[in-house]
Amino acid sequence: MKNMYKLTTVGLAALGLALATPSSYAQQNYDYSYTFDASGNYLTVSGSFEGYLNEPGGNLVTGISDVTVFYTPSGGSTTEMTGTVDVDTYNGSSWVPGGVLSLDGTQNNFLFENNSETQNFAWEGGNAFANPGSLAPATTFSPVTLANWSLVDPPSVPDSGTTAMLCGISLVALGLFRRKLA
């Protein structure tokens, strides 16, 4: 019977540790920004989205949703893209639903576009383009400067449900351990 308590306590502790390790595959919120620089006249496109980092220590973020896009032209004020933002990826011949962003910008392949198709921000094959509609002049589809790209990878933090489960498992393990000592 002693070995059963020991095995149960060790098993619960291992389960608790496994659950405490946050999953890199969980959907997270990311912040991004890119600045187009054209001889002192710049346009910064920034915002946030939810997505999945494909592997621990990886570079690609997929499953993009809940995108916000803000345009800030040189000398102007920041304005948000209007309407629902659609996310597409270029498949070699056309834009199709999807989208991939990379932490370092080298594998970006996405189009953020409002539902009326009057404003967009695209990045494919090492080139980027932005059309803020009437907010500012459109940029040309030009080679990117990776130093102007920023995608913040948020720290992995267990959600509140996981934390509550870990507390419950810990209490059960503590109770079993104390019972064993008695």
N, C-alpha and C positions, 0 to 999 in steps of 0.2 A: 504494500500500500504506500510505503514511503517513496518508492521509486515512481509511482504514479503521480504523486503530488509534485515531485521534483521535475518529472517529464512535463507535466501540465504547466508548471511555473515557467520552465525554460521555453516551452512552446508559445505561451502567451507573451513572454518577453520578446521572442523573435518576431512574432506577429506584430507586436507594437512597434518594434524598430522598422519593420518592413513598411508599415503604414505611415510611420513618421517621415520616411524618405519621400520628399515630394516628387511627383511624377513630372518629368519634362514634357510629357505628352498632353498635359492639361492645357486647356485653352487659357491664354493669358492676354492681358492688355499691353500693347506696344505703342510707343510714341515714335514718330518718324519726322524727318525734315530734310529737305534738299533745297539748295540755293543755286539758281541759274544766275550766272554772272556774265553780263554782256557789256564790257567796257564801262563799268561803274553803274550801269542801270541793271539792277538785279530784281529777281522775283524769288521769294522764298515760299515754298509749298510745304506745309506741315500739317500734323494732325495725329490721329490715333486710330487703332483698329484692334480687333481681337483675332487671334490666330494660334496655331499650334507649331511649336518648334519641333521639327521632325525627329531629332535624335539628341541625346545628351551631348553637349559640347558642339552641336551641329550649327549649320549656317542658314538653313532654309526654314522659312515660316510659311505654312500653307493654311488652308481652311479659313481664309480671310473673311471677316464679317464686321458689321457695326463700324464702318469706316467714317471718319470725319476728315474733311479737307479744308484747310485755311490757306488763303493767298495773302501774301504781304509784299506789295510792290515797293520799289525804292521810293522813299518819300511819301508813301501812302499808308493808309490804315489797313489793318487786318480784316478780311471779310471771309465768311464761311461759304463753302460751296452750297448751293441751294438744292433742295430736293433730295430724293433717296439716292445714295451712292451705290452704283453697281460695280462689281469687281470682275475683270476679265483678264485673260492671258492670251498671248499671241502664239498660235500653233504653227507658224510658218507661212500661212496664207491668209488668216483672218483672226479677229479677236473672238474668243469663245469664253464662256463662263469659267471662272477659276482665278488664278493669280498666285504668284510666288514672290515673296520678298526675302532678301538675304541680309543678314546682319551687317556684312561688309559691303553690300551693294553689287558685288561682282556677278550675282546670278539673278538679279531682279528681272521679273517679267510680269508686268501688271499694267492695267489700265483702270484708274478710278474715274468714273464718269457719272454725272448726274443723270437722272432718268429722262430729262428733256434733251440730253446730249449737247448742251450749250456750254458746259464747262467740263474740263478733264485734266488729268495728270497721268502721263504714260511713261513707261520705262521698259525698253526691250533691246536686247543685243548691244548693250553699252551706249545706247542713246536715250535721251529723255526729251519730253515735250510737255508743255503746260499751256492750257488755254483757259484763263480765268473768265472768259466771256467779256462782258462790258466792264469788268473790274480793273483790267490792265491789259496792255498789249500781250498777245500770245508770244511764246518763245518759239524758236525753231527747233525741229527735231535734230538735236545735236549731240555730239559725244559728251559723256558725263565726266565730271570731275569727282572721283570717289571721295576726295577729302571734304567735299561739300555735302555728303550723304551721312545721315545719322539715323540709326534704328536702335532704340534702347531695348535691350533684353532685360526684362524685369527679373528680380530675384524670385526663386521658387519658394513659396510659403504655403504650408498646409492650410487647407480651408477649415472653417470652424467645425464642420461635421467630422472631419478626420481628427481634429484636436479633441472633440468630445468623446469620440470612440476610443482614442488612446487613453484618456483619463479613466474611462470605464474599464478598459482592459487592465490598466495598472491597478485599479482598486480591487478587481477580482484576483489578480496575481498576488497582491499584498495580503488579501484575506486568506488565500490558500497557503501562502508562506507562513503567516502567523498561526494558522491552524496546525501546520506541520510542526512548528516549534512547541506548541502546547502539549 
